[in-house]
């Protein structure tokens, strides 16, 4: 009994020490959890969602709660949405964002809520703009088919604005460029037909006189046309593309037909170097 009494103070001190260690360990664990969550939020602010997901999954492993599990799912959906947006898969991106939104109440992370809302707004705007651009393209196509190239040009130019010269709209922008070439070709053909009709005469005598002139010499108007247009070589086209690049234009968007038209218009204006406005 004396021996047991002798050891009681020692046992009491040990219990106190163990209790203190346990409390310290618990405090350290809470601090680590808060620090990891802070890093997760920081990466979300930087739009580094894959890195945030890795940290969230690590937090989920060390502190397996339903909230941490849902947070990892929410970040994973946000990361997938960003990847699909980058790949121009806008419908898939919206599906990912809808999944992420459904977890807002369970996770209740203001940083995640804001990131999801911002990306959703961006994707929705791109989809809305794309829909409008497709309508303009359809209208331009219909006007061209109806023999109204001027109306077609107005519609297609609504697409070919600098603000739509971005990866998000590249597909419809490229189609609009190709359609513009067709419209310009149609306008040139119409102008050529009108010129032929205006220079032809119903009088047989006038026809004979024109024929005689044709055998001996070229009329001044023909000579002027020839000098303004001339022959356009591959070198001319190459030099014209260099002019475009020097003026800040992207020559990749100009077909050889576009460049040829611009060269012709520049020559008519008495210039040897083309400008973007020469295409119109």
Backbone torsions as a table, in degrees:
resi	resn	phi	psi	omega
1	UNK	NA	-39.6	178.4
2	UNK	-63.7	-39.8	-179.8
3	UNK	-63.7	-41.4	-179.8
4	UNK	-64.4	-41.8	179.3
5	UNK	-63.3	-36.7	-179.1
6	UNK	-63.9	-33.9	-175.8
7	UNK	-90.7	-9.5	-178.3
8	UNK	-58.8	-44.9	178.4
9	UNK	-60.3	-37.3	179.9
10	UNK	-64.1	-43.1	179.2
11	UNK	-64.0	-37.9	-179.7
12	UNK	-65.1	-43.6	179.3
13	UNK	-63.8	-40.9	179.7
14	UNK	-62.0	-40.7	-179.8
15	UNK	-63.6	-40.3	179.4
16	UNK	-64.7	-44.6	-179.8
17	UNK	-62.7	-43.6	179.5
18	UNK	-63.8	-39.7	178.4
19	UNK	-63.2	-40.6	178.7
20	UNK	-64.9	-42.1	179.0
21	UNK	-62.8	-42.1	-179.3
22	UNK	-63.1	-41.8	179.8
23	UNK	-65.5	-39.1	179.5
24	UNK	-65.6	-40.8	179.4
25	UNK	-64.4	-39.9	-179.8
26	UNK	-65.0	-41.2	178.8
27	UNK	-63.6	-40.1	179.2
28	UNK	-63.1	-40.8	-179.8
29	UNK	-63.2	-43.2	179.1
30	UNK	-63.0	-39.2	179.5
31	UNK	-63.6	-43.1	179.8
32	UNK	-63.6	-41.5	179.7
33	UNK	-61.8	-43.8	179.3
34	UNK	-65.6	-38.3	-179.7
35	UNK	-66.2	-41.0	179.2
36	UNK	-65.4	-42.4	179.4
37	UNK	-62.7	-36.2	178.3
38	UNK	-64.2	-39.2	177.9
39	UNK	-67.7	-37.5	177.4
40	UNK	-59.9	-48.9	-179.3
41	UNK	-62.7	-37.9	179.4
42	UNK	-63.2	-42.3	179.4
43	UNK	-69.9	-31.3	175.8
44	UNK	-65.7	-42.1	177.5
45	UNK	-61.3	-33.0	-179.8
46	UNK	-86.1	1.6	-178.3
47	UNK	63.9	25.4	176.5
48	UNK	-96.8	72.5	-169.6
49	UNK	-71.3	-33.7	179.1
50	UNK	-65.6	-39.5	178.0
51	UNK	-67.5	-40.2	177.7
52	UNK	-62.7	-37.1	179.3
53	UNK	-64.6	-43.2	178.7
54	UNK	-59.6	-42.7	178.6
55	UNK	-66.5	-39.7	-179.9
56	UNK	-65.1	-39.6	178.2
57	UNK	-67.2	-34.8	175.8
58	UNK	-65.7	-41.2	177.7
59	UNK	-64.7	-38.5	178.9
60	UNK	-63.1	-37.3	-179.6
61	UNK	-69.0	-39.1	-177.1
62	UNK	-82.8	-27.7	-179.1
63	UNK	-137.2	81.1	-170.2
64	UNK	-76.5	86.4	176.0
65	UNK	-117.0	160.8	-179.5
66	UNK	-63.1	-35.2	-179.8
67	UNK	-64.9	-43.9	179.0
68	UNK	-65.3	-37.2	178.4
69	UNK	-64.2	-45.2	179.3
70	UNK	-66.7	-34.1	177.9
71	UNK	-63.5	-41.9	178.5
72	UNK	-62.7	-40.8	178.6
73	UNK	-64.2	-40.3	-178.2
74	UNK	-67.0	-43.5	178.9
75	UNK	-65.9	-37.7	179.0
76	UNK	-62.0	-41.0	178.5
77	UNK	-66.5	-39.0	178.2
78	UNK	-65.4	-41.5	178.7
79	UNK	-63.5	-40.9	178.1
80	UNK	-64.9	-39.1	178.8
81	UNK	-62.0	-42.3	179.7
82	UNK	-64.4	-42.2	179.1
83	UNK	-63.1	-44.0	-179.7
84	UNK	-66.7	-35.0	176.5
85	UNK	-64.7	-42.6	179.5
86	UNK	-63.0	-34.5	179.3
87	UNK	-84.3	3.2	-179.8
88	UNK	68.8	24.3	175.5
89	UNK	-96.1	76.5	-169.5
90	UNK	-69.8	-36.8	179.4
91	UNK	-65.6	-41.1	177.6
92	UNK	-64.8	-39.2	179.4
93	UNK	-61.6	-41.9	178.9
94	UNK	-65.7	-35.8	176.8
95	UNK	-63.3	-44.8	177.1
96	UNK	-59.8	-42.2	-177.9
97	UNK	-69.1	-33.5	176.7
98	UNK	-64.5	-41.6	177.2
99	UNK	-61.7	-43.3	-179.9
100	UNK	-64.7	-41.3	-179.7
101	UNK	-61.1	-36.3	-178.0
102	UNK	-65.1	-15.2	-179.8
103	UNK	-99.7	2.1	-177.6
104	UNK	-55.7	-47.1	-176.0
105	UNK	-66.2	-36.3	-177.5
106	UNK	-75.3	-32.9	-177.0
107	UNK	-92.7	-43.0	177.9
108	UNK	55.1	49.7	177.1
109	UNK	-109.5	112.7	-175.0
110	UNK	-62.4	-33.4	179.8
111	UNK	-65.8	-43.1	178.6
112	UNK	-66.8	-43.3	179.1
113	UNK	-56.8	-46.0	-178.1
114	UNK	-65.6	-41.6	-179.2
115	UNK	-65.1	-41.7	179.6
116	UNK	-64.8	-45.9	-179.0
117	UNK	-62.8	-40.3	-178.2
118	UNK	-66.6	-45.6	-179.5
119	UNK	-67.9	-37.0	178.8
120	UNK	-63.5	-41.0	178.2
121	UNK	-62.1	-41.3	-179.4
122	UNK	-65.6	-47.6	-179.1
123	UNK	-63.7	-42.4	-180.0
124	UNK	-62.5	-39.5	179.6
125	UNK	-65.5	-42.2	179.3
126	UNK	-63.2	-43.1	178.8
127	UNK	-62.9	-41.5	179.3
128	UNK	-64.8	-44.9	178.6
129	UNK	-62.6	-42.0	-179.5
130	UNK	-62.0	-40.1	178.1
131	UNK	-61.9	-43.0	178.2
132	UNK	-65.3	-39.4	179.2
133	UNK	-65.6	-37.6	177.9
134	UNK	-65.5	-37.1	177.0
135	UNK	-64.4	-40.8	177.5
136	UNK	-64.0	-39.3	179.5
137	UNK	-64.3	-43.8	179.1
138	UNK	-62.3	-41.7	179.4
139	UNK	-64.3	-40.4	179.0
140	UNK	-64.3	-41.7	179.7
141	UNK	-63.1	-44.6	-179.4
142	UNK	-65.1	-40.2	179.0
143	UNK	-64.7	-39.5	179.1
144	UNK	-65.7	-42.0	179.0
145	UNK	-64.8	-29.8	-179.9
146	UNK	-84.9	5.1	179.2
147	UNK	76.5	30.0	179.3
148	UNK	-121.5	71.7	-176.0
149	UNK	-62.6	-31.3	179.7
150	UNK	-64.1	-44.5	177.6
151	UNK	-65.4	-38.9	179.2
152	UNK	-62.1	-40.9	-179.8
153	UNK	-64.8	-39.4	178.6
154	UNK	-61.1	-44.2	-178.9
155	UNK	-68.1	-41.2	-176.9
156	UNK	-71.3	-30.7	178.8
157	UNK	-69.9	-21.1	174.5
158	UNK	-66.2	-27.6	178.3
159	UNK	-82.0	-40.2	-173.3
160	UNK	-84.1	51.0	174.7
161	UNK	-98.4	152.4	-177.8
162	UNK	-56.9	-35.2	-176.9
163	UNK	-67.5	-16.8	177.7
164	UNK	-101.8	2.6	177.6
165	UNK	-84.8	66.3	-176.6
166	UNK	-137.5	158.9	-179.3
167	UNK	-54.3	-35.3	-177.4
168	UNK	-61.4	-28.8	-176.0
169	UNK	-115.0	13.7	-171.3
170	UNK	-59.6	-38.8	-177.1
171	UNK	-62.0	-51.4	-178.4
172	UNK	-71.7	-31.3	178.5
173	UNK	-64.4	-42.9	180.0
174	UNK	-65.5	-41.5	178.2
175	UNK	-63.5	-36.8	179.2
176	UNK	-66.3	-38.3	176.9
177	UNK	-61.8	-43.2	179.6
178	UNK	-64.9	-38.6	178.8
179	UNK	-68.1	-34.9	179.5
180	UNK	-62.9	-37.2	177.1
181	UNK	-60.9	-43.0	178.7
182	UNK	-63.4	-40.7	-180.0
183	UNK	-64.3	-45.0	179.2
184	UNK	-62.1	-40.5	177.9
185	UNK	-62.3	-42.1	178.6
186	UNK	-62.8	-42.1	179.4
187	UNK	-65.3	-40.4	178.8
188	UNK	-64.4	-41.1	178.9
189	UNK	-64.6	-39.9	178.8
190	UNK	-64.5	-43.4	178.9
191	UNK	-64.0	-39.6	-179.8
192	UNK	-64.7	-42.5	179.1
193	UNK	-64.3	-41.4	179.5
194	UNK	-64.1	-38.2	179.9
195	UNK	-65.0	-42.7	179.2
196	UNK	-62.4	-42.5	-178.9
197	UNK	-66.5	-38.5	-176.6
198	UNK	-73.9	-25.9	-178.5
199	UNK	-90.8	-15.3	179.4
200	UNK	-77.8	147.5	179.9
201	UNK	-124.4	145.0	-179.3
202	UNK	-76.7	-20.2	-176.1
203	UNK	-74.6	133.0	178.9
204	UNK	-67.1	-33.6	178.6
205	UNK	-65.2	-42.5	179.6
206	UNK	-64.7	-37.4	178.9
207	UNK	-63.6	-42.6	179.3
208	UNK	-64.1	-41.4	-179.4
209	UNK	-63.9	-40.1	178.7
210	UNK	-63.6	-39.0	179.9
211	UNK	-64.3	-42.3	179.6
212	UNK	-62.8	-46.3	178.6
213	UNK	-59.3	-35.5	-178.8
214	UNK	-65.4	-32.4	-179.7
215	UNK	-75.2	-30.5	-171.7
216	UNK	-101.0	-39.0	-174.3
217	UNK	-155.7	166.7	178.7
218	UNK	-97.9	135.5	-179.6
219	UNK	-67.6	161.7	-176.5
220	UNK	-64.4	-36.3	-179.4
221	UNK	-68.0	-40.6	177.9
222	UNK	-63.4	-41.0	-179.2
223	UNK	-62.9	-40.6	179.7
224	UNK	-63.9	-42.8	179.7
225	UNK	-63.3	-42.6	-178.2
226	UNK	-63.7	-42.0	-177.2
227	UNK	-70.7	-31.2	-178.4
228	UNK	-76.6	-33.8	-178.6
229	UNK	-95.0	-58.4	179.7
230	UNK	62.2	-170.0	177.0
231	UNK	-93.4	135.2	-179.6
232	UNK	-106.6	117.6	-176.0
233	UNK	-96.8	171.4	177.5
234	UNK	-62.1	-33.2	177.9
235	UNK	-66.4	-39.6	177.4
236	UNK	-59.4	-43.7	-179.2
237	UNK	-65.2	-41.6	179.5
238	UNK	-62.2	-44.4	179.5
239	UNK	-65.4	-37.1	179.5
240	UNK	-65.2	-39.3	177.6
241	UNK	-63.5	-35.3	176.8
242	UNK	-65.4	-38.1	176.5
243	UNK	-61.1	-42.6	-180.0
244	UNK	-61.8	-45.6	-179.0
245	UNK	-62.9	-40.2	-179.5
246	UNK	-65.9	-27.8	-179.1
247	UNK	-89.4	3.9	177.2
248	UNK	95.0	2.0	178.4
249	UNK	-85.2	158.6	174.9
250	UNK	-98.2	104.6	-175.7
251	UNK	-65.1	-15.1	-180.0
252	UNK	-64.5	-24.4	-178.8
253	UNK	-83.8	-6.5	-178.1
254	UNK	-101.3	123.2	174.7
255	UNK	-77.6	168.5	176.9
256	UNK	-60.9	-32.8	177.9
257	UNK	-64.9	-41.4	177.2
258	UNK	-60.2	-47.4	-176.7
259	UNK	-63.7	-40.9	179.2
260	UNK	-61.1	-43.6	177.9
261	UNK	-61.2	-44.0	-179.3
262	UNK	-64.1	-40.2	178.8
263	UNK	-62.3	-44.4	179.8
264	UNK	-59.7	-45.9	-179.5
265	UNK	-66.4	-36.8	179.0
266	UNK	-65.2	-40.7	179.0
267	UNK	-65.3	-37.8	177.8
268	UNK	-62.5	-31.8	-179.7
269	UNK	-86.1	1.3	177.4
270	UNK	81.2	22.4	179.9
271	UNK	-113.4	151.6	178.4
272	UNK	-101.3	-12.7	178.2
273	UNK	-115.3	139.3	-176.6
274	UNK	-91.8	160.3	173.8
275	UNK	-126.4	162.8	-179.8
276	UNK	-58.3	-33.8	-178.1
277	UNK	-68.8	-14.9	180.0
278	UNK	-69.5	-14.7	179.8
279	UNK	-74.6	-24.7	-174.3
280	UNK	-87.7	NA	NA
